[in-house]
Amino acid sequence: MYDITAFQRELDSILNYWITYTPDDQNGGFYGKINHENKVEPEAPKGSVLNARILWSFSAAYNQNSKPVYLNLAKRSYDYIRNYFVDKNYGGVYWTVDFEGNPLDTKKQIYALSFTIYGLAEYYKACKDESALALAKQLFADIEKHSFDQEKGGYLEAFAQDWKELPDLRLSAKDANEKKTMNTHLHVLEAYTNLYRIWKDEFLEKQICGLINDFLKHIIDPKANRLILFLDENWQPKSEIISYGHDIEGSWLLLEAAEVLEDEAIIMQVKEVSVAMARAAASGLDPDGSMYYEYEPEHDHLIKDRHWWVQAEAMVGFLNAWQLTGEQQFFDQFEKVWNFTHFHIIDSQKGEWVWGLKDDYTLMPGEDKVGVWKCPYHNSRSMIEVIHRLKKAS
């Protein structure tokens, strides 16, 4: 019997932070930015990804624990997304709105549409609101109409508000400006997987199969068992950077997608790849139990920052590999990452998790507790997954 008490307690703590600090009672929805000291920036832009992740987190928490306050927060997020982020003229969702809900960055980043689908599907599971399912289906149709590459397969990265081509496709300044990325494909797959749980559509099933094939054929390096981060429209690799967090996250999300299809041949194939990816990702572990951020082979540069989301995904990925193989080393890796996270990443004084630590254990400077990227999704999902998997193993 595995003790899940600490993980349930931490899940409750994460959610309580977001309930306490993030609702914007003056302008609606949630604040767009809160710094490490929990100081709110009330006029910060509000991001579609942040709001979609809040929607997913509180919907998933309600589906796990049925607390009315969780469903209330999920509905708050859903209402705000529907009223302010959805583009009523062209479809899709805006990347950001201002603090009052006016469109700000109106580009159509497929990554953002995917997370909105992911959250909507989870919300529908929680309350069976047909309007949420209808919106999820509409965003799915938008992605397939505008982003799906009919000739080469896969999904193109981003578009202007009216779905015309953009010169700059990047999610963030650190990204390569390429038409296809691992990150967007991973989260399209994640979104479609969750949507398929509530909508057994044949075309959706076909597209999930296609995405899994894209990973196996193009996005995973078969020799290194690592994800290729950036590719051109013809699937030619455009990056050698190793992202340990994405490798371990991809290892379990890919299997989750295969399992919803209930095709044993695909499941067996993906299980092998999943375990191989977890083994490869383990090279990013420090002896203290934490997982590093990235490695740049071109410059032989190991980025030893310990980001919050990488630790969250590492816990799930190694626990998944242990479930698949029974190998004790994977369970030990899961426990070590949890111990590091418990003592160094969780902010027991001010709440939530810090963005990350440098190699000397000092805080990464200038990072937020709440922001366009800093959200309750990685860590709450990690706790939910760990609780579920340990219960299953008992």
Salt bridges, closest charged atoms under 4 A:
ASP24 OD2 - LYS46 NZ 2.96
ASP25 OD1 - ARG76 NH2 3.26
GLU37 OE1 - LYS350 NZ 3.70
ASP79 OD2 - LYS75 NZ 2.76
ASP79 OD1 - ARG82 NH2 3.32
ASP87 OD2 - LYS108 NZ 2.95
GLU122 OE1 - LYS125 NZ 2.88
ASP149 OD2 - LYS180 NZ 2.96
ASP162 OD2 - LYS164 NZ 3.77
ASP168 OD1 - ARG170 NE 2.99
GLU190 OE1 - HIS187 ND1 2.74
GLU190 OE2 - ARG381 NH1 2.37
GLU233 OE2 - LYS179 NZ 3.90
ASP247 OD2 - ARG226 NH1 3.31
GLU249 OE2 - ARG381 NH2 3.08
GLU256 OE2 - ARG197 NH2 3.13
ASP286 OD1 - ARG306 NH2 3.45
ASP288 OD2 - ARG306 NH2 3.14
GLU294 OE2 - LYS174 NZ 3.25
GLU296 OE1 - HIS301 ND1 3.27
ASP305 OD1 - LYS358 NZ 3.30
GLU313 OE2 - HIS378 ND1 2.68
GLU313 OE2 - ARG381 NH2 2.87
GLU327 OE2 - ARG279 NH2 2.71
ASP347 OD2 - LYS369 NZ 2.95
GLU352 OE1 - LYS374 NZ 2.83
ASP359 OD1 - ARG306 NH1 2.58
ASP368 OD2 - LYS33 NZ 2.89
GLU385 OE1 - ARG389 NE 2.86
